[in-house]
Every structure is written in C-alpha cells, then in structure tokens.
Amino acid sequence: DAPAVGLPDTHSAHTRHSEEDIPRLTKEMAAEVSGALAQSDPNRVLSAAFKLRITQRDLGTLQEGSWLNDEVMNFYLSLIMERSSGEAGRLKVYSFSTFFFPKLRGGGGGQAGGHAAVKRWTKAVDLFTFDLILVPLHLGVHWALAVIDFRSKTVKSYDSMGRRHDDISSLLLLYLIEEHKAKKGRELDCTKWTVGSLKASEIPQQKNGSDCGVFACKYADYIARGQPLTFKQCHMPLFRKLMIWEILHQKLL
C-alpha cells in the first residue's frame, strides 16, 4: 500500500471545514441558474468554449439526483485548466478529457489500448511542463479521478466511494514512461515514483449514488488550487448550483 504523499494537508484536513472556502450563491445567481434549467428547448446551447457546447440538457445533469455527463465534466475540467494558465504563481495543470482513459485502457470493441492508442492526444502538448495532470475516470456508471503529480512523483486515484484503483494508477505511470520515451527520447526514471489510491478515510466521500461526478470535479478543483479537500456530502447541492453558474459564465468562482 503506497503511502499518500505529496499533498499531506489535502487528505488530513478534510474534516476541518471552513465555510469561508466555499463561494456564496446569491439570490441573483440562484435565479440565473433556475432560469437556465427552465429553458424549454433541451438542445439550446447555453455555453460554448474550449470547442465544447453545453446545452440545456447537459446542464440538467447538474440537477440534484442526476449523474454528470461527459460534456459537463469536460467543460468544468477545461475551466480548471484555463484558471491555472491565467495567473502567475498557480500550479500548472493539464486535464485529459473523459474519453482519454477508456481509450488508454482499451478492451472496448477489440481496441488494443496502451500508449499507441492515445499517442496523438498529446501531439501539441508536453505533459512534462506541468505540475499536475488530471485524468477523469469514467468507470461504467461511476466517476473517479486520477492525479499525476510531478512535484511529489505520485500517481493517485481519488474515489468518492472509497474504491481502490491501484491498477489504474500503475497503468497511468506506464503511459507516462512511454510518453517520456516518445517526447524526450529517453527513459523516465520511475524508481522514485509511487502509485496508489487514497483511502476513504483520507478524502471526502459521497453518501448517495449520484454525486460521484461532482466529487470528482471538486477533487480536481481543490487539488489544482493546492487546497485541502475540506468539502463534504452536505455541500453537493450548493456545488451543483455553483457549477451551473460557473459553466454559464465560463469562469470559476
């Protein structure tokens, strides 16, 4: 069991919550969110950026009790990436799309998977210039997150249902080794790297069957800011509304 290193405060402090960490939803913001959800045309595009289009139907997956879809996940992770590139002093963050990991893993429809299957995904990107790489994990009817941290040389999975994904972390390190070979022409020294999964006691956990996507997005948000994971299940209804507002305005609060 690899030790959880690299983000010590993130894991140990999640029970010490400060309400100041979470933005407020004003009456005006709440009205705007309600108005967007009340749109009669489910195909109406309400936000477009990052070569992604968010329709009323997509935003509807952020209503309580619904599972987030790929479009919402990818848009939100793109907002996190954009924030990290816009301010000096922030951690440099890159996020893959939700379609990356299934392609890397392979298996569906006889796909081989592996580095060759996703080589073109980083044609214009040098992963090794970033501090953190976020990898959303679409696992059947469940969302989780993996984080490659170049500062602590760790690959860790974060799962709001407490499941371990050491195999996925190992696969991502193998991918990184191949990517380093392809981009840098030499082997990555992986002897100093550790892989593993955060335990349920170390990170916030969901208490229902529908909030996994919100948890995955907020893990990504907080980790990208270098913040301890201080949120809980009780914050999910608010987070869902705030995320709708953020997607509509294309900026994180």
Secondary structure, DSSP 8 states (H G I E B T S, - for coil): -----S-HHHHHTTTS--GGGS----HHHHHHHHHHHT-S-TT-EEEEETTEEEEHHHHHTTSTT----HHHHHHHHHHHHHHHHHSTTS--EEE--TTHHHHHH--GGG---SHHHHGGGGTT--GGG-SEEEEEEE-SS-EEEEEEETTTTEEEEE-TT----HHHHHHHHHHHHHHHHHHHSS---GGG-EEEE--TTTS---SSSS-HHHHHHHHHHHHHTT------GGGHHHHHHHHHHHHHHTS--
